[in-house]
Amino acid sequence: MRTITDEVIRQTLSRIRQYSVVILKAGPNKDKNDREKITWEHVRRNFALRADGVLPIVCAISDGSDVLGIGIFSATVEETKEIMDQDPGVKAGIFVYEVHAGRSFPGDSLPE
């Protein structure tokens, strides 16, 4: 493990910025008949948000819990709520979500 100096920590912390963290959960209509079609449109929308840089991190959860995914939005909590309220899966009640203010370092990413 690398040794991290106080100076490295201070420099890195000076770059921190606000993000919004979404926790996507199963909604009351999770068993809706046309959920596959609606979920596909939810995925398409996430791809577009990702391509636009609004949703740089998308992580599907597959552990069998009611948590279905986590997303990191490069937007305020209010903007993220507006975006999520227009999601086809949320509108259909297949998904519900929580939004939390978060902080992280620009440029962080998942490893290849």
Backbone as JSON Lines, residues from 0, in Angstrom:
{"i":0,"aa":"M","n":[0.84,-1.17,0.0],"ca":[0.0,0.0,0.0],"c":[0.9,1.24,0.0]}
{"i":1,"aa":"R","n":[0.5,2.24,-0.78],"ca":[1.28,3.48,-0.86],"c":[1.18,4.3,0.43]}
{"i":2,"aa":"T","n":[2.21,5.08,0.67],"ca":[2.2,6.03,1.77],"c":[1.63,7.34,1.25]}
{"i":3,"aa":"I","n":[0.63,7.87,1.93],"ca":[-0.01,9.11,1.54],"c":[0.35,10.18,2.56]}
{"i":4,"aa":"T","n":[0.92,11.26,2.07],"ca":[1.34,12.34,2.97],"c":[0.16,13.27,3.27]}
{"i":5,"aa":"D","n":[0.32,14.08,4.31],"ca":[-0.7,15.08,4.65],"c":[-0.89,16.05,3.49]}
{"i":6,"aa":"E","n":[0.2,16.4,2.82],"ca":[0.11,17.34,1.7],"c":[-0.73,16.76,0.55]}
{"i":7,"aa":"V","n":[-0.55,15.49,0.26],"ca":[-1.34,14.84,-0.79],"c":[-2.82,14.87,-0.41]}
{"i":8,"aa":"I","n":[-3.12,14.6,0.85],"ca":[-4.51,14.63,1.31],"c":[-5.08,16.03,1.16]}
{"i":9,"aa":"R","n":[-4.35,17.05,1.61],"ca":[-4.82,18.43,1.51],"c":[-5.07,18.83,0.06]}
{"i":10,"aa":"Q","n":[-4.14,18.51,-0.83],"ca":[-4.29,18.85,-2.24],"c":[-5.51,18.14,-2.85]}
{"i":11,"aa":"T","n":[-5.67,16.89,-2.52],"ca":[-6.78,16.12,-3.07],"c":[-8.11,16.64,-2.53]}
{"i":12,"aa":"L","n":[-8.18,16.9,-1.23],"ca":[-9.42,17.42,-0.65],"c":[-9.8,18.77,-1.22]}
{"i":13,"aa":"S","n":[-8.83,19.55,-1.66],"ca":[-9.14,20.87,-2.22],"c":[-9.9,20.75,-3.55]}
{"i":14,"aa":"R","n":[-9.87,19.59,-4.17],"ca":[-10.55,19.37,-5.45],"c":[-11.94,18.76,-5.3]}
{"i":15,"aa":"I","n":[-12.33,18.45,-4.08],"ca":[-13.6,17.75,-3.85],"c":[-14.77,18.58,-4.37]}
{"i":16,"aa":"R","n":[-15.8,17.89,-4.89],"ca":[-16.99,18.62,-5.33],"c":[-18.24,17.81,-5.0]}
{"i":17,"aa":"Q","n":[-19.36,18.48,-5.1],"ca":[-20.65,17.88,-4.75],"c":[-21.18,17.02,-5.89]}
{"i":18,"aa":"Y","n":[-21.77,15.92,-5.54],"ca":[-22.48,15.03,-6.46],"c":[-23.76,14.61,-5.77]}
{"i":19,"aa":"S","n":[-24.6,13.91,-6.49],"ca":[-25.8,13.33,-5.88],"c":[-25.74,11.83,-6.08]}
{"i":20,"aa":"V","n":[-26.09,11.1,-5.03],"ca":[-26.07,9.64,-5.05],"c":[-27.53,9.16,-5.02]}
{"i":21,"aa":"V","n":[-27.88,8.36,-6.01],"ca":[-29.24,7.8,-6.08],"c":[-29.18,6.33,-5.71]}
{"i":22,"aa":"I","n":[-30.08,5.94,-4.83],"ca":[-30.27,4.53,-4.51],"c":[-31.62,4.14,-5.09]}
{"i":23,"aa":"L","n":[-31.59,3.25,-6.07],"ca":[-32.79,2.82,-6.77],"c":[-33.3,1.53,-6.12]}
{"i":24,"aa":"K","n":[-34.59,1.51,-5.8],"ca":[-35.18,0.35,-5.13],"c":[-36.42,-0.12,-5.89]}
{"i":25,"aa":"A","n":[-36.83,-1.34,-5.59],"ca":[-38.06,-1.87,-6.17],"c":[-39.24,-1.06,-5.67]}
{"i":26,"aa":"G","n":[-40.13,-0.73,-6.6],"ca":[-41.31,0.05,-6.26],"c":[-42.54,-0.82,-6.06]}
{"i":27,"aa":"P","n":[-43.67,-0.19,-5.75],"ca":[-44.89,-0.94,-5.49],"c":[-45.42,-1.71,-6.7]}
{"i":28,"aa":"N","n":[-45.04,-1.27,-7.91],"ca":[-45.48,-1.94,-9.14],"c":[-44.36,-2.77,-9.77]}
{"i":29,"aa":"K","n":[-43.45,-3.28,-8.95],"ca":[-42.28,-4.0,-9.46],"c":[-42.65,-5.22,-10.29]}
{"i":30,"aa":"D","n":[-43.85,-5.75,-10.1],"ca":[-44.28,-6.94,-10.84],"c":[-45.26,-6.61,-11.97]}
{"i":31,"aa":"K","n":[-45.3,-5.35,-12.35],"ca":[-46.19,-4.9,-13.42],"c":[-45.95,-5.72,-14.69]}
{"i":32,"aa":"N","n":[-47.01,-6.03,-15.41],"ca":[-46.92,-6.89,-16.59],"c":[-45.91,-6.41,-17.64]}
{"i":33,"aa":"D","n":[-45.89,-5.13,-17.92],"ca":[-44.99,-4.62,-18.96],"c":[-43.68,-4.06,-18.4]}
{"i":34,"aa":"R","n":[-43.25,-4.57,-17.25],"ca":[-42.06,-4.05,-16.59],"c":[-40.8,-4.21,-17.43]}
{"i":35,"aa":"E","n":[-40.69,-5.29,-18.22],"ca":[-39.5,-5.49,-19.03],"c":[-39.35,-4.38,-20.07]}
{"i":36,"aa":"K","n":[-40.43,-4.02,-20.72],"ca":[-40.41,-2.94,-21.72],"c":[-40.07,-1.6,-21.04]}
{"i":37,"aa":"I","n":[-40.69,-1.34,-19.92],"ca":[-40.44,-0.08,-19.2],"c":[-39.02,-0.05,-18.67]}
{"i":38,"aa":"T","n":[-38.54,-1.15,-18.14],"ca":[-37.17,-1.23,-17.64],"c":[-36.17,-1.0,-18.77]}
{"i":39,"aa":"W","n":[-36.46,-1.53,-19.96],"ca":[-35.57,-1.31,-21.12],"c":[-35.47,0.19,-21.43]}
{"i":40,"aa":"E","n":[-36.58,0.9,-21.35],"ca":[-36.56,2.35,-21.61],"c":[-35.83,3.08,-20.48]}
{"i":41,"aa":"H","n":[-35.92,2.58,-19.27],"ca":[-35.14,3.12,-18.14],"c":[-33.64,2.96,-18.45]}
{"i":42,"aa":"V","n":[-33.25,1.8,-18.94],"ca":[-31.85,1.54,-19.29],"c":[-31.41,2.47,-20.42]}
{"i":43,"aa":"R","n":[-32.26,2.61,-21.44],"ca":[-31.93,3.51,-22.56],"c":[-31.69,4.94,-22.06]}
{"i":44,"aa":"R","n":[-32.55,5.37,-21.15],"ca":[-32.42,6.72,-20.59],"c":[-31.12,6.85,-19.8]}
{"i":45,"aa":"N","n":[-30.79,5.83,-19.02],"ca":[-29.52,5.86,-18.28],"c":[-28.33,5.94,-19.22]}
{"i":46,"aa":"F","n":[-28.39,5.22,-20.34],"ca":[-27.31,5.3,-21.33],"c":[-27.17,6.72,-21.86]}
{"i":47,"aa":"A","n":[-28.3,7.38,-22.13],"ca":[-28.26,8.76,-22.63],"c":[-27.7,9.71,-21.57]}
{"i":48,"aa":"L","n":[-28.14,9.55,-20.32],"ca":[-27.62,10.4,-19.24],"c":[-26.13,10.17,-19.04]}
{"i":49,"aa":"R","n":[-25.71,8.94,-19.19],"ca":[-24.29,8.61,-19.07],"c":[-23.5,9.24,-20.22]}
{"i":50,"aa":"A","n":[-24.02,9.13,-21.43],"ca":[-23.35,9.72,-22.6],"c":[-23.25,11.23,-22.49]}
{"i":51,"aa":"D","n":[-24.24,11.85,-21.84],"ca":[-24.24,13.31,-21.64],"c":[-23.4,13.75,-20.45]}
{"i":52,"aa":"G","n":[-22.84,12.8,-19.69],"ca":[-22.01,13.13,-18.54],"c":[-22.78,13.46,-17.28]}
{"i":53,"aa":"V","n":[-24.08,13.29,-17.29],"ca":[-24.91,13.6,-16.13],"c":[-24.89,12.46,-15.11]}
{"i":54,"aa":"L","n":[-24.74,11.23,-15.61],"ca":[-24.77,10.03,-14.77],"c":[-23.5,9.22,-15.06]}
{"i":55,"aa":"P","n":[-22.35,9.7,-14.56],"ca":[-21.1,9.04,-14.93],"c":[-20.89,7.65,-14.32]}
{"i":56,"aa":"I","n":[-21.55,7.37,-13.21],"ca":[-21.4,6.06,-12.57],"c":[-22.79,5.44,-12.42]}
{"i":57,"aa":"V","n":[-22.97,4.27,-13.0],"ca":[-24.2,3.49,-12.89],"c":[-23.78,2.1,-12.42]}
{"i":58,"aa":"C","n":[-24.41,1.63,-11.37],"ca":[-24.05,0.33,-10.83],"c":[-25.32,-0.45,-10.49]}
{"i":59,"aa":"A","n":[-25.58,-1.49,-11.27],"ca":[-26.72,-2.36,-10.97],"c":[-26.37,-3.24,-9.77]}
{"i":60,"aa":"I","n":[-27.34,-3.47,-8.93],"ca":[-27.15,-4.32,-7.75],"c":[-27.89,-5.64,-8.01]}
{"i":61,"aa":"S","n":[-27.2,-6.74,-7.79],"ca":[-27.8,-8.04,-8.11],"c":[-27.68,-9.02,-6.94]}
{"i":62,"aa":"D","n":[-27.92,-8.5,-5.74],"ca":[-27.79,-9.37,-4.56],"c":[-29.12,-9.88,-4.04]}
{"i":63,"aa":"G","n":[-30.2,-9.66,-4.79],"ca":[-31.51,-10.14,-4.37],"c":[-32.23,-9.25,-3.37]}
{"i":64,"aa":"S","n":[-31.62,-8.15,-2.99],"ca":[-32.27,-7.23,-2.05],"c":[-33.23,-6.32,-2.82]}
{"i":65,"aa":"D","n":[-33.9,-5.42,-2.1],"ca":[-34.77,-4.48,-2.79],"c":[-34.0,-3.31,-3.39]}
{"i":66,"aa":"V","n":[-32.7,-3.23,-3.14],"ca":[-31.85,-2.22,-3.79],"c":[-31.48,-2.77,-5.17]}
{"i":67,"aa":"L","n":[-31.83,-2.01,-6.2],"ca":[-31.61,-2.47,-7.57],"c":[-30.44,-1.77,-8.26]}
{"i":68,"aa":"G","n":[-30.08,-0.59,-7.75],"ca":[-28.97,0.11,-8.38],"c":[-28.55,1.33,-7.6]}
{"i":69,"aa":"I","n":[-27.35,1.8,-7.95],"ca":[-26.79,3.02,-7.38],"c":[-26.25,3.85,-8.53]}
{"i":70,"aa":"G","n":[-26.53,5.12,-8.52],"ca":[-26.01,6.01,-9.55],"c":[-25.41,7.24,-8.91]}
{"i":71,"aa":"I","n":[-24.33,7.72,-9.51],"ca":[-23.72,8.98,-9.08],"c":[-24.02,10.01,-10.16]}
{"i":72,"aa":"F","n":[-24.72,11.06,-9.8],"ca":[-25.11,12.1,-10.73],"c":[-24.21,13.33,-10.55]}
{"i":73,"aa":"S","n":[-23.82,13.9,-11.65],"ca":[-23.08,15.16,-11.64],"c":[-24.12,16.28,-11.72]}
{"i":74,"aa":"A","n":[-24.91,16.4,-10.66],"ca":[-26.01,17.35,-10.59],"c":[-26.36,17.58,-9.13]}
{"i":75,"aa":"T","n":[-27.09,18.65,-8.87],"ca":[-27.53,18.91,-7.51],"c":[-28.62,17.91,-7.13]}
{"i":76,"aa":"V","n":[-28.93,17.85,-5.86],"ca":[-30.0,16.97,-5.38],"c":[-31.32,17.35,-6.06]}
{"i":77,"aa":"E","n":[-31.6,18.63,-6.16],"ca":[-32.84,19.08,-6.77],"c":[-32.9,18.71,-8.25]}
{"i":78,"aa":"E","n":[-31.8,18.93,-8.98],"ca":[-31.75,18.55,-10.39],"c":[-31.9,17.05,-10.56]}
{"i":79,"aa":"T","n":[-31.27,16.3,-9.68],"ca":[-31.34,14.84,-9.76],"c":[-32.76,14.35,-9.51]}
{"i":80,"aa":"K","n":[-33.46,14.95,-8.57],"ca":[-34.86,14.59,-8.32],"c":[-35.71,14.84,-9.57]}
{"i":81,"aa":"E","n":[-35.48,15.98,-10.21],"ca":[-36.22,16.29,-11.45],"c":[-35.94,15.25,-12.52]}
{"i":82,"aa":"I","n":[-34.7,14.86,-12.65],"ca":[-34.32,13.84,-13.64],"c":[-34.98,12.5,-13.29]}
{"i":83,"aa":"M","n":[-34.88,12.1,-12.05],"ca":[-35.41,10.8,-11.64],"c":[-36.94,10.75,-11.7]}
{"i":84,"aa":"D","n":[-37.58,11.86,-11.43],"ca":[-39.05,11.88,-11.48],"c":[-39.57,11.65,-12.9]}
{"i":85,"aa":"Q","n":[-38.73,11.88,-13.9],"ca":[-39.11,11.66,-15.3],"c":[-38.7,10.28,-15.82]}
{"i":86,"aa":"D","n":[-38.05,9.49,-14.99],"ca":[-37.64,8.15,-15.4],"c":[-38.89,7.3,-15.64]}
{"i":87,"aa":"P","n":[-38.94,6.57,-16.76],"ca":[-40.15,5.78,-17.04],"c":[-40.44,4.71,-15.98]}
{"i":88,"aa":"G","n":[-39.42,4.12,-15.4],"ca":[-39.64,3.12,-14.36],"c":[-40.16,3.72,-13.07]}
{"i":89,"aa":"V","n":[-39.7,4.9,-12.74],"ca":[-40.19,5.61,-11.55],"c":[-41.63,6.05,-11.79]}
{"i":90,"aa":"K","n":[-41.9,6.61,-12.98],"ca":[-43.26,7.05,-13.3],"c":[-44.25,5.89,-13.25]}
{"i":91,"aa":"A","n":[-43.81,4.7,-13.63],"ca":[-44.68,3.52,-13.63],"c":[-44.77,2.85,-12.26]}
{"i":92,"aa":"G","n":[-43.96,3.31,-11.3],"ca":[-43.97,2.71,-9.96],"c":[-43.19,1.41,-9.87]}
{"i":93,"aa":"I","n":[-42.44,1.09,-10.91],"ca":[-41.59,-0.1,-10.87],"c":[-40.4,0.15,-9.95]}
{"i":94,"aa":"F","n":[-39.94,1.39,-9.95],"ca":[-38.82,1.8,-9.1],"c":[-39.24,2.95,-8.21]}
{"i":95,"aa":"V","n":[-38.61,3.04,-7.07],"ca":[-38.61,4.22,-6.22],"c":[-37.14,4.54,-5.96]}
{"i":96,"aa":"Y","n":[-36.88,5.73,-5.48],"ca":[-35.48,6.11,-5.29],"c":[-35.31,7.02,-4.08]}
{"i":97,"aa":"E","n":[-34.08,7.06,-3.61],"ca":[-33.63,8.02,-2.61],"c":[-32.5,8.81,-3.25]}
{"i":98,"aa":"V","n":[-32.4,10.09,-2.92],"ca":[-31.27,10.91,-3.39],"c":[-30.55,11.45,-2.16]}
{"i":99,"aa":"H","n":[-29.24,11.35,-2.19],"ca":[-28.4,11.84,-1.09],"c":[-27.32,12.74,-1.66]}
{"i":100,"aa":"A","n":[-27.06,13.84,-0.98],"ca":[-25.94,14.7,-1.36],"c":[-24.65,13.96,-1.01]}
{"i":101,"aa":"G","n":[-23.7,14.0,-1.9],"ca":[-22.42,13.34,-1.66],"c":[-21.27,14.2,-2.15]}
{"i":102,"aa":"R","n":[-20.08,13.81,-1.8],"ca":[-18.87,14.49,-2.24],"c":[-17.88,13.46,-2.72]}
{"i":103,"aa":"S","n":[-17.14,13.84,-3.76],"ca":[-16.1,12.95,-4.25],"c":[-15.1,13.78,-5.06]}
{"i":104,"aa":"F","n":[-14.21,13.07,-5.73],"ca":[-13.12,13.71,-6.44],"c":[-13.35,13.63,-7.94]}
{"i":105,"aa":"P","n":[-13.39,14.77,-8.64],"ca":[-13.53,14.73,-10.09],"c":[-12.49,13.82,-10.72]}
{"i":106,"aa":"G","n":[-12.94,13.03,-11.7],"ca":[-12.02,12.14,-12.39],"c":[-12.0,10.73,-11.83]}
{"i":107,"aa":"D","n":[-12.58,10.52,-10.63],"ca":[-12.64,9.15,-10.12],"c":[-13.46,8.3,-11.08]}
{"i":108,"aa":"S","n":[-13.12,7.05,-11.17],"ca":[-13.85,6.16,-12.07],"c":[-13.67,4.72,-11.62]}
{"i":109,"aa":"L","n":[-14.48,3.86,-12.2],"ca":[-14.34,2.44,-11.92],"c":[-13.17,1.89,-12.73]}
{"i":110,"aa":"P","n":[-12.43,0.93,-12.2],"ca":[-11.32,0.36,-12.95],"c":[-11.82,-0.45,-14.14]}
{"i":111,"aa":"E","n":[-11.0,-0.5,-15.17],"ca":[-11.33,-1.29,-16.37],"c":[-11.33,-2.76,-16.03]}
